Every structure is written in C-alpha cells, then in structure tokens.
Amino acid sequence: MRAEFTPSRLWNLARAEGTAVLRAVRSGLAGQGRERDLAVQAVKAAGAAVLAWLVAGCWWGAPLALMAPWTAIALVQSTVYRSVRAGVQQFVLIAGGTLLAALAFALTGDTVGAMVLVLPVTMLLGNHSGFDDQGVYASTTALFVLVYGSFSAGDIGYRLLETLLGAVIGIAVNALVLPPVHLRHARDTLHRLPRDTARLLRDIAEEAAEEYGAAQAQEWHARAARLPRLLDDVRAARRWQQEGDRLNPVRRMRRQGPRIPSPEWDTSWERLTGHLATVAGVLADAAGEGAWLRPLPRPVLADLTRLMRAMAEVCECDCVTLGGDCPADPRDRDEVLSRAWQAHHRLATWNADHTTAPLGGLVNDLHHTLTHLTEARPPAPASPVPGTREAPAPVAVPVET
C-alpha cells in the first residue's frame, strides 16, 4: 500500500519533527546528556573548521585553502582515538587521490579522460576495509585536483600540506577542548539492565498475586525476551568508553564515579536474562483458558511473588550501586538475597511434596536465575563516601537438590 503525502500528513510530519527538535534542544540546555554532547561536538567541529581556514587561507594564503577546513571538520570525531585514526586514513587517501589524478592527467592530457581513468581506481581504493567510512576522500580529492587543474609538484605539495594542517587542527581541537570520553553513556546503559529487570520482576509479583490472564503473561514474556538486547547496548557502550580513553589527554583528570563492571558481569546477566525469559514463558504457558500447562496453585503463586519482589530489590540495589537513579530505599543486598533463597526453598519443598511438570521446570530456572543474580554483584564504588561500610562478602549459593 503506497503512502499518500497529503498536505495535512506533511504538516503533521513537520510538526512532529519540529517537536522532537525542540525537545532535544531543551534536553541539551537542561543538563548533561547525549544532546549536549552532540551540541559540544558540533560547536567544536565548526570551530576547528574556522580556525583551519584562518590559518590556511588568511595567514598562510594557501592556493586551495578549502582543503584545511574540509579536513579539520571531518576529524572532530566521537573519540580522540577515532580522530587520530581518521586523520591517518584521510591523509593516505587524499595523498593517493592527488597523486593518481596528477598521473592520470599526465597520461591522458585531458580532464575528462583523466576522470574516466582515475575515478574507478580511487573508488576501489576507498572501498578497502582498512579505510572504514573515509574512502570517499580519495575520489573527491581527485576531482578537486582535476577540476582546479593543479598538477604541478608545487601544487601537489600544497594539497598535502593543507591536508596535514587541517588534520593537526582537527585532532588538536578534539583532544584538547572537552575531549569526548563516553563514560556517562556507558554508565547510563549499564543502569538500564538492572532497572528494567527490576521493573519487570515487580510487575510480575504484583500481577501474579491476583488472577493474571494470558495477555499479562505474554507481555511479561515479551519484556523478558527484550532484556538480552540491553546487553548488546552494554557491550557497545563499554567499547565506546574504552575507545574514549585511548589517546585521551584528560582521562585521568575527570571526576571518577562508580566503577564499570567487568565483562564477566555481562556473562552472568546474559545467563540470568535467558533463564528469566524461560520463567516468563512458563508463566505464560500456564495462564488463560487454553493454557498448555496446569495453572500454578495459589500457595505457589504466593511464594513466587515473594521471590520476584526480593529479586527486584536485589536488582534495584545493583542499579543504585552502579550510580543509577532506581527509586529504591537503601537495602542490604545480601539480606535481600537471603530472603529470595528462602522463598525459592519453599517453592522447591512444595514441588517435592506435589510434583508437577510446570513447577519443576519453574523451580529449576528460578534457581539458575538466582545463582547468576548472586554472581552478578557490581563492583564497589571506587571512592566510597566517608562513614559508609564496605561491601559485605558474597552470599553462599545453596546447592540445588
């Protein structure tokens, strides 16, 4: 079905886009966040381009001063390391495009013939995997050289010096003026996993305490199945944070917050969310009139809600430890874990006395979920507040019988 772009539809799209832009502007002005980071990078890129033009065009009087700001604006990248890497890539591509264009013109003696000869070669050069998304600079530089007719050795030298000047200015501005570190983004992403898991567990506990239906259980299952996707965001954020530290001159000067967990923390959460999705699937299969499994008895649901609430409190404790803003009162993680294991023990005892297929699988997956939640203890803050006690020793995990 083809979409019709009527005037009213176009107006609604434009209004929605304008509203989103205004929301982003307000968010950037209100405080720290992704919008402000993007605004800072945009201002830095513009400043680097203007500075490169002033140096190359006004002070040096370069014949093609455009090359300096063009290179500088492209090198204010998302990390300092990426700026340096992109600078090396661009210099190689621009030098290659310049030399190949001059050689093609020397062979053909005609601008159009040189374009026909050199552009396929520079496009192939730019598609090399080692140049990432910088490959287009080889072809565009060749076009600049051919259009402006600058083929002499002196002109080629100027192109390379202008490019080098722009690269130095762009990298220097990105490294010395509020260099991006992406640490806040990594921490914000880490908060989402325990926070969203806690919300899901609390919703299951509240709704399972009453007569829940198939629609509610299917929603739990869908939300649990989406949790592992947050792990991909966590891993990506960790990579960005690590890259933000590379070649960053102020990485040791910034204020330190809660330490970021190790990759082993990701592994525990990956297994935890997998078993939690299975638990939600069992609850969904035991709900509604056309349930595939027998409904869980009321005493089982009572212990299940206690277990879910306790696990939600553990997740909230972890969110707070990681520096998040989970709306939870300060609790002792080990004490809450102990209550969770007690509730699980009651479920296991009930299953031993009244063996049922759905409850047996549920008890087993809940045991694995609790085990991985116990292992997924986040690191203690790097600089604890004076007067606070150290983190307690890990809770011993009961052996499943």
C-alpha positions as CSV (number, residue, x, y, z in Angstrom):
1,M,0.0,0.0,0.0
2,R,1.5,3.3,-1.1
3,A,1.6,6.1,1.4
4,E,-0.2,9.3,0.4
5,F,1.6,12.5,1.2
6,T,-1.3,14.9,1.6
7,P,-0.7,18.5,2.9
8,S,-2.2,17.5,6.3
9,R,0.1,14.5,6.5
10,L,3.2,16.5,5.6
11,W,2.2,19.2,8.1
12,N,1.8,16.5,10.9
13,L,5.2,15.1,10.0
14,A,6.8,18.5,10.0
15,R,5.2,19.4,13.3
16,A,6.3,16.1,14.9
17,E,9.9,16.6,13.7
18,G,9.9,20.2,15.0
19,T,8.6,19.0,18.4
20,A,11.4,16.4,18.5
21,V,14.0,19.1,17.7
22,L,12.7,21.4,20.4
23,R,12.6,18.5,22.9
24,A,16.3,17.8,22.1
25,V,17.2,21.4,22.4
26,R,15.5,21.7,25.8
27,S,17.2,18.5,26.9
28,G,20.6,19.8,25.9
29,L,20.0,23.1,27.8
30,A,18.6,21.4,30.9
31,G,21.7,19.3,31.8
32,Q,24.3,16.7,30.9
33,G,23.2,14.1,28.3
34,R,23.5,12.9,24.8
35,E,22.0,16.0,23.3
36,R,24.5,18.3,25.0
37,D,27.4,16.0,24.0
38,L,26.3,16.3,20.3
39,A,26.0,20.0,20.6
40,V,29.5,20.3,22.0
41,Q,30.9,18.2,19.2
42,A,29.1,20.3,16.6
43,V,30.5,23.5,18.0
44,K,34.0,22.0,18.2
45,A,33.8,20.9,14.5
46,A,32.7,24.4,13.4
47,G,35.5,26.0,15.5
48,A,38.1,23.7,14.1
49,A,37.0,24.5,10.5
50,V,37.1,28.2,11.1
51,L,40.5,28.0,12.7
52,A,41.9,25.9,9.9
53,W,40.5,28.4,7.3
54,L,42.0,31.4,9.2
55,V,45.4,29.7,9.3
56,A,45.5,28.3,5.8
57,G,43.5,31.0,3.9
58,C,44.2,34.2,5.8
59,W,47.6,33.8,7.4
60,W,49.3,31.3,5.0
61,G,47.5,32.3,1.8
62,A,47.3,28.7,0.5
63,P,46.1,28.4,-3.1
64,L,43.4,25.8,-2.1
65,A,42.8,26.7,1.5
66,L,39.5,24.7,1.3
67,M,41.4,21.5,2.0
68,A,42.4,22.6,5.5
69,P,38.9,23.3,7.0
70,W,37.4,20.4,5.0
71,T,39.8,18.0,6.7
72,A,39.5,19.7,10.1
73,I,35.7,19.5,10.3
74,A,35.8,15.8,9.4
75,L,38.3,14.9,12.1
76,V,36.3,16.2,15.1
77,Q,35.2,12.6,15.7
78,S,33.3,10.9,18.5
79,T,36.6,9.9,20.3
80,V,40.2,11.2,20.2
81,Y,41.5,7.8,19.1
82,R,39.0,7.9,16.2
83,S,40.1,11.4,15.2
84,V,43.8,10.2,15.0
85,R,42.9,7.1,13.1
86,A,40.6,9.0,10.7
87,G,43.4,11.6,10.2
88,V,45.9,9.0,9.1
89,Q,43.3,7.4,6.8
90,Q,42.4,10.7,5.3
91,F,45.9,11.8,4.7
92,V,46.7,8.5,2.9
93,L,43.5,8.7,0.8
94,I,44.0,12.4,-0.1
95,A,47.6,11.9,-1.0
96,G,46.7,8.8,-3.1
97,G,43.9,10.7,-4.8
98,T,46.1,13.7,-5.5
99,L,49.0,11.6,-7.0
100,L,46.7,9.4,-9.0
101,A,44.8,12.4,-10.5
102,A,48.1,14.0,-11.5
103,L,49.4,10.8,-13.0
104,A,46.1,10.2,-14.9
105,F,46.2,13.8,-16.4
106,A,49.9,13.3,-17.4
107,L,48.9,10.1,-19.3
108,T,45.8,11.5,-21.0
109,G,46.3,15.2,-21.2
110,D,42.6,15.7,-20.8
111,T,40.5,16.4,-17.7
112,V,37.6,14.2,-18.8
113,G,39.9,11.3,-19.8
114,A,41.7,11.6,-16.6
115,M,38.4,11.4,-14.7
116,V,37.4,8.3,-16.6
117,L,40.8,6.7,-15.8
118,V,41.3,7.7,-12.2
119,L,37.8,7.6,-10.6
120,P,37.3,3.8,-10.8
121,V,40.8,3.3,-9.3
122,T,40.1,5.8,-6.4
123,M,36.7,4.2,-5.7
124,L,38.3,0.8,-5.4
125,L,41.0,2.3,-3.2
126,G,38.3,3.9,-1.0
127,N,36.4,0.6,-0.6
128,H,39.4,-1.0,1.1
129,S,38.3,-2.3,4.5
130,G,41.1,-0.5,6.3
131,F,39.7,2.9,5.4
132,D,36.3,2.4,7.1
133,D,33.9,5.2,6.0
134,Q,36.7,7.6,4.9
135,G,37.1,6.0,1.5
136,V,35.2,8.7,-0.4
137,Y,38.0,11.2,0.2
138,A,40.2,9.6,-2.5
139,S,37.7,10.2,-5.2
140,T,36.7,13.7,-4.1
141,T,40.3,14.8,-3.8
142,A,41.0,13.5,-7.3
143,L,38.0,15.6,-8.6
144,F,39.3,18.7,-6.8
145,V,42.8,18.2,-8.4
146,L,41.3,17.7,-11.9
147,V,38.7,20.5,-11.7
148,Y,41.2,23.1,-10.4
149,G,44.0,21.9,-12.8
150,S,46.6,21.7,-10.1
151,F,49.0,19.1,-11.4
152,S,52.5,20.5,-10.7
153,A,54.8,19.2,-8.0
154,G,54.3,22.5,-6.1
155,D,50.5,22.2,-6.2
156,I,50.6,18.6,-5.1
157,G,52.9,19.7,-2.2
158,Y,50.4,22.4,-1.2
159,R,47.5,20.0,-1.2
160,L,49.3,17.6,1.1
161,L,50.4,20.4,3.5
162,E,46.9,21.9,3.6
163,T,45.5,18.5,4.4
164,L,48.1,17.9,7.1
165,L,47.4,21.3,8.6
166,G,43.6,20.6,8.7
167,A,44.3,17.2,10.3
168,V,46.5,18.6,13.0
169,I,44.0,21.4,13.9
170,G,41.0,19.0,13.9
171,I,42.7,16.4,16.1
172,A,44.1,19.1,18.4
173,V,40.7,20.7,18.9
174,N,39.0,17.3,19.6
175,A,41.7,16.2,22.0
176,L,42.2,19.5,24.0
177,V,38.7,21.1,24.0
178,L,36.3,19.0,26.1
179,P,37.5,15.6,24.7
180,P,34.7,13.1,24.5
181,V,35.1,10.1,26.9
182,H,31.6,8.4,26.6
183,L,31.9,7.3,30.2
184,R,28.4,8.7,31.1
185,H,26.9,6.8,28.2
186,A,28.4,3.6,29.3
187,R,27.1,4.1,32.8
188,D,23.6,5.1,31.7
189,T,23.4,1.9,29.6
190,L,24.6,-0.2,32.5
191,H,21.8,1.2,34.7
192,R,19.1,0.2,32.3
193,L,19.6,-3.6,32.6
194,P,19.1,-4.0,36.4
195,R,16.5,-1.2,36.4
196,D,14.3,-2.7,33.6
197,T,14.7,-6.1,35.1
198,A,13.6,-4.9,38.5
199,R,10.5,-3.3,36.9
200,L,9.6,-6.5,35.2
201,L,10.0,-8.5,38.3
202,R,7.9,-6.1,40.4
203,D,5.1,-6.2,37.7
204,I,5.1,-10.0,37.7
205,A,5.0,-10.0,41.5
206,E,2.1,-7.5,41.7
207,E,0.0,-9.0,38.9
208,A,0.7,-12.7,39.8
209,A,-0.6,-12.1,43.3
210,E,-4.0,-11.8,41.8
211,E,-5.7,-13.7,38.9
212,Y,-3.5,-12.9,36.0
213,G,-4.5,-13.6,32.4
214,A,-2.8,-14.8,29.3
215,A,-2.4,-11.3,27.9
216,Q,-0.5,-10.2,31.0
217,A,1.7,-13.3,31.0
218,Q,2.5,-12.8,27.3
219,E,3.5,-9.2,28.0
220,W,5.9,-10.5,30.7
221,H,7.4,-12.9,28.3
222,A,7.9,-10.3,25.6
223,R,9.5,-7.9,28.0
224,A,11.8,-10.6,29.4
225,A,12.8,-11.6,25.8
226,R,13.8,-8.0,25.2
227,L,16.2,-7.8,28.2
228,P,19.1,-9.6,26.4
229,R,19.1,-6.8,23.8
230,L,20.2,-4.4,26.5
231,L,23.4,-6.5,26.9
232,D,24.3,-5.6,23.3
233,D,24.0,-1.9,24.3
234,V,26.1,-2.5,27.4
235,R,28.9,-4.1,25.4
236,A,28.7,-1.4,22.8
237,A,28.8,1.3,25.5
238,R,31.8,-0.4,27.1
239,R,33.7,-0.4,23.8
240,W,32.9,3.3,23.3
241,Q,34.1,4.0,26.8
242,Q,37.4,2.1,26.3
243,E,37.9,3.8,22.9
244,G,37.2,7.2,24.6
245,D,40.0,6.6,27.0
246,R,42.6,5.8,24.3
247,L,44.9,8.7,23.5
248,N,42.7,11.0,25.6
249,P,44.9,13.6,27.4
250,V,42.4,14.3,30.2
251,R,41.2,10.8,31.0
252,R,43.0,10.8,34.4
253,M,41.7,14.3,35.3
254,R,38.0,13.7,35.0
255,R,35.9,13.0,38.1
256,Q,35.6,9.3,38.8
257,G,32.3,7.7,39.6
258,P,31.2,4.1,40.2
259,R,33.4,1.6,38.5
260,I,32.1,-0.1,35.4
261,P,31.7,-3.9,35.9
262,S,33.9,-6.3,34.1
263,P,32.8,-8.4,31.0
264,E,32.2,-11.3,33.5
265,W,29.3,-9.2,34.8
266,D,27.8,-9.3,31.3
267,T,28.1,-13.1,31.1
268,S,26.2,-13.5,34.4
269,W,23.5,-11.2,33.2
270,E,23.3,-12.9,29.9
271,R,22.6,-16.2,31.5
272,L,20.3,-14.5,34.1
273,T,18.1,-12.9,31.5
274,G,17.9,-16.1,29.5
275,H,16.6,-18.1,32.4
276,L,14.2,-15.2,33.4
277,A,12.8,-15.3,29.9
278,T,12.2,-19.0,30.3
279,V,10.4,-18.4,33.6
280,A,8.2,-15.9,32.0
281,G,7.5,-18.3,29.2
282,V,6.4,-21.0,31.7
283,L,4.1,-18.5,33.4
284,A,2.6,-17.6,30.0
285,D,2.0,-21.3,29.1
286,A,0.2,-21.8,32.4
287,A,-2.2,-18.8,32.0
288,G,-5.6,-18.5,30.4
289,E,-8.3,-20.9,29.4
290,G,-6.3,-22.5,26.6
291,A,-3.2,-23.0,28.8
292,W,-0.7,-25.7,27.7
293,L,0.3,-26.3,31.3
294,R,-1.7,-26.7,34.5
295,P,-2.2,-23.4,36.4
296,L,0.0,-22.9,39.4
297,P,-1.6,-23.3,42.8
298,R,-2.2,-20.3,45.0
299,P,0.4,-21.2,47.6
300,V,3.0,-21.5,44.8
301,L,2.0,-18.0,43.4
302,A,2.3,-16.6,46.9
303,D,5.9,-17.8,47.3
304,L,6.6,-16.8,43.7
305,T,5.5,-13.2,44.3
306,R,7.8,-13.1,47.4
307,L,10.7,-14.4,45.3
308,M,10.0,-11.9,42.5
309,R,9.9,-9.0,44.9
310,A,13.1,-10.0,46.6
311,M,14.9,-10.4,43.2
312,A,13.6,-7.0,42.1
313,E,15.1,-5.4,45.3
314,V,18.4,-7.0,44.5
315,C,18.3,-5.6,41.0
316,E,17.5,-2.1,42.5
317,C,20.4,-2.4,44.9
318,D,22.7,-3.2,41.9
319,C,21.3,-0.2,40.0
320,V,22.0,2.1,42.9
321,T,25.5,0.7,43.4
322,L,26.2,1.4,39.7
323,G,25.2,5.0,40.2
324,G,21.7,4.7,38.8
325,D,18.5,6.5,40.0
326,C,16.4,3.5,40.8
327,P,13.6,4.6,43.2
328,A,14.6,2.2,46.0
329,D,15.4,2.6,49.7
330,P,18.9,1.6,50.7
331,R,18.9,-2.2,51.4
332,D,21.4,-4.8,52.2
333,R,21.9,-6.9,49.1
334,D,22.9,-10.0,51.0
335,E,19.9,-9.8,53.3
336,V,17.5,-9.4,50.3
337,L,19.3,-12.3,48.5
338,S,18.8,-14.5,51.6
339,R,15.1,-13.8,51.6
340,A,15.0,-14.7,47.9
341,W,16.7,-18.0,48.5
342,Q,14.3,-18.8,51.4
343,A,11.3,-18.2,49.1
344,H,12.9,-20.4,46.4
345,H,13.5,-23.1,49.0
346,R,9.8,-23.0,49.9
347,L,8.9,-23.4,46.2
348,A,11.3,-26.4,45.9
349,T,9.8,-28.0,49.0
350,W,6.3,-27.6,47.7
351,N,7.4,-29.1,44.4
352,A,8.9,-32.1,46.2
353,D,5.7,-32.7,48.0
354,H,3.4,-32.1,45.0
355,T,5.5,-32.9,41.9
356,T,4.2,-31.1,38.8
357,A,5.8,-30.6,35.5
358,P,5.5,-26.8,35.2
359,L,6.5,-26.2,38.7
360,G,9.6,-28.4,38.4
361,G,10.9,-26.6,35.4
362,L,10.0,-23.2,37.1
363,V,11.9,-24.1,40.2
364,N,15.0,-25.1,38.2
365,D,15.1,-22.0,36.1
366,L,14.5,-19.8,39.1
367,H,17.4,-21.5,40.8
368,H,19.7,-20.6,37.9
369,T,18.3,-17.1,37.8
370,L,19.1,-16.6,41.5
371,T,22.5,-18.1,41.1
372,H,23.5,-15.8,38.3
373,L,22.0,-12.8,40.1
374,T,24.1,-13.7,43.1
375,E,27.2,-13.8,40.9
376,A,26.4,-10.5,39.2
377,R,27.4,-8.4,42.1
378,P,28.6,-5.0,40.7
379,P,31.9,-3.6,41.9
380,A,32.0,-1.4,44.9
381,P,32.4,2.4,44.2
382,A,35.9,3.5,43.6
383,S,35.7,6.3,46.1
384,P,33.2,5.3,48.9
385,V,31.6,8.1,50.9
386,P,33.3,8.5,54.3
387,G,31.4,6.7,57.0
388,T,29.9,4.0,54.8
389,R,30.8,0.4,55.4
390,E,32.5,-1.8,52.9
391,A,30.5,-4.2,50.7
392,P,29.7,-7.4,52.5
393,A,31.0,-10.8,51.4
394,P,29.1,-12.6,48.7
395,V,26.3,-14.8,49.7
396,A,26.8,-18.5,49.5
397,V,24.7,-20.1,46.8
398,P,22.6,-23.0,48.0
399,V,23.2,-26.3,46.2
400,E,20.2,-27.5,44.2
401,T,18.9,-30.8,45.4
